[in-house]
Amino acid sequence: MKKTKLTMAVLALGLLIAAAACKKDDNKEDNNTSIYPKTLTYKGYEVKEFKMYVGSPDGGKEMNTTGIDPKTYWKSYIENKNNEYIGDDYKFLSETEITSSTINKTYQYKFENGELYIFRENKWEKLSAYGDITNLHVKSSCYIANRSGGMGSIGQNGGEYTSLTELMGRVGFSSLSDMKSTSDTIMWCNMNYIWK
């Protein structure tokens, strides 16, 4: 008799656990279906990193960029990119379909390692957008790299960040200790253009 009561209690407990698990799954499904369509609107940009190194007899020294507006050096690029994105919304129609206010087509999409891809012209194409369906950002950077005596590089990297190592290589420096002239300069600004 005791064995039967114990068996019944174990069975009843098992049924309660199963019922609770089913209810949790039902709520999960309801939440997932209610998020589509999801529209992300362009919100502006943020400076992720602004660095400047200047040469000295002892080699390149990092300068304090606090209080310096990157637009002092790259105003037209930063503002043009910002203006390009204004009014550009991403709309996630489902778990697999996306569209944008600037293109009148629907594409399949996927995220891999936080990067957004769309299926276009029979292949997956990286959009240089990172995040998920609640928050996207596009990486971008501006840079100036000058070496006394002639080598110089000014430009932008749409879709990627710039690094000190990359810029030193552009003008032939193997390390900061090579920056011996006060006219040697390396500076860059990494930015995120943001949709929420």
N, C-alpha and C positions, 0 to 999 in steps of 0.2 A: 504494500500500500504506500509506504514512504517512497519507494522507488518510482511508483506511478506519479505521485504528486511532484516529485523532483523533475521527472521527465516532462510533465505538463508545464511546470514553471519555466524550464529551459526553453521549451517550444514557444511559450507565450512571449518570453523575452526576445527570442529570435524574430518572431513576427513583428514585434514593436520596433526593433532595429531596422528590419527590412522596410516597414512602412515609413519610417522617418527618412531613410535613404531615398526612397521613391519620391517623397514630398520635396526633398532638397533638389533632386534632379528636375522635377517639374518646375520649380521656381527658377532654376538656372535657364531652362529653355525659354520661359516667358521673358526673362531679362534679355537674352540674346536676340530674340526676334524684335524687340521693341527699339533697338538702337539704330536700325536702318530705316530710311536713309539718314546718313550722318554728314552734315556739311561743316567743313572747316573753312573759316574766313581768314584772310590775310590780316595779321595784327601789327606788322612792322618788323623792325630788326633790332638785334642786340649785338653789342660788341662782346665777343667771347674772349679775345686776347688782343692786346695792343702792346707790342714790344719794340724797343729801339736800342741798337748798339752803335757806339761811336768809337772810332779808333783813337789810340793814345800811344805814347812811346812804350807803354807796358802791355799793349794789346787792347782788344775790344772791351769796352765797359758797357754794362747795361745802364741805360738812362731811365729815370723815373718818368713815366708817361701820365701819371695822375694829373688830372686837370687839363690835359691836352686832348682836344677833340680830333679824332681821326679824319674828320672832314677837312681839317686844315691841309691835309696832304692828298686826300682822295675824294673830295666833295662830289665831283661829277659822277664818278663810278657809283658811290654809295647812294646818291639821290636817284640816279637813273635806274639802278637795280630796284630800289624801293618803289619808284613810280611804275616800273614794269609789272610789279606784283600786285599793286593796289587794284582791287576789284577782281582778282583771280582767286576763286574759291574752288576747293576740291570737294566733290560730293561722292561719298561712298554709298552706292545704291544697295549693295548687299555684301555678303562675305567675299564675293569674287568680282564685283563690277564697280568701276569708278568712272567718273567724268569730271570735267573741269569747266568753269564758266568761260574760259578762253578757247576751248575746243568743243565742237558740237558732236563728239563721238563718245561712245561708251567702250571702255577697254576692260579686259580682265586684269586683275592686279594680284600681287602677293607681296608679303614682307619676308625678307630673308636677312637675318642678323640685324634687324632694325632698319633695313634699307627698303624703299618702295620700288617695285618693278611693275611695269605694265607689259602686256602682251601686244606687240604691234609689229605688223609686217612679218608674221610667222616666227617671231622670236621674242624672248623676254629681254626688255630694255630697262636698264637702271636709270631712274629719274633724278638721282642725286638728292633725293628727299629722304629724311630719316625720321623715325618715330613710330607712330601707330595711328589708328583711326580717330584718336582724340587729340593728337598733337603732332604736327609735322614741322620740320625745319629743313631749310636748304642751306648748306654750307657755302661760304664764299670767302675770298680773301683778296687783299690788295697788298702790294709790296713795293719797296724801293731797295735796291742793293747797288752800292757804288764802291768801286775800288780806285784809289788814287792812281793816276797814270792811264786811265782810260776805260777799263771795263765797267759797264753799268747795266742794270736791268730794272725796268719799271713795268709793272703789269698787274693782272688780276688772275685769279683762279676761280672760275665759276664752278661750284659744286664740290670744292675741296678746300681744306685748310692749308696754310703755308707753314713751314717750320724754319728754324734757324739753320739747320743742317742743309736743307734744300737751297736756301738763299746763299749761304757761304759757297756752296758748290757752283752756283750760277756765275759768281764773279771770281772764282779761283782761290778762295780761302780754304785751307784745310782745317783751321781752328781759329778761335778768337785771338790767339796770340799772333796771328798773321796780320791783324788789323793795327798797323803801327802808325799810320798817318791819321791826322785829325779829320781828313776829308773822307776817310773810309767810313761808310755808313750802311747799316742793315736795319731795316724796319719793316714791320708788317702788322696787319690788322686782320684777324679772323672774326667773321661775323656769322650769325644765324639769322635767316629770314624766316619768320614764324607764322604758322597757321594754327588756329585753335577753333 
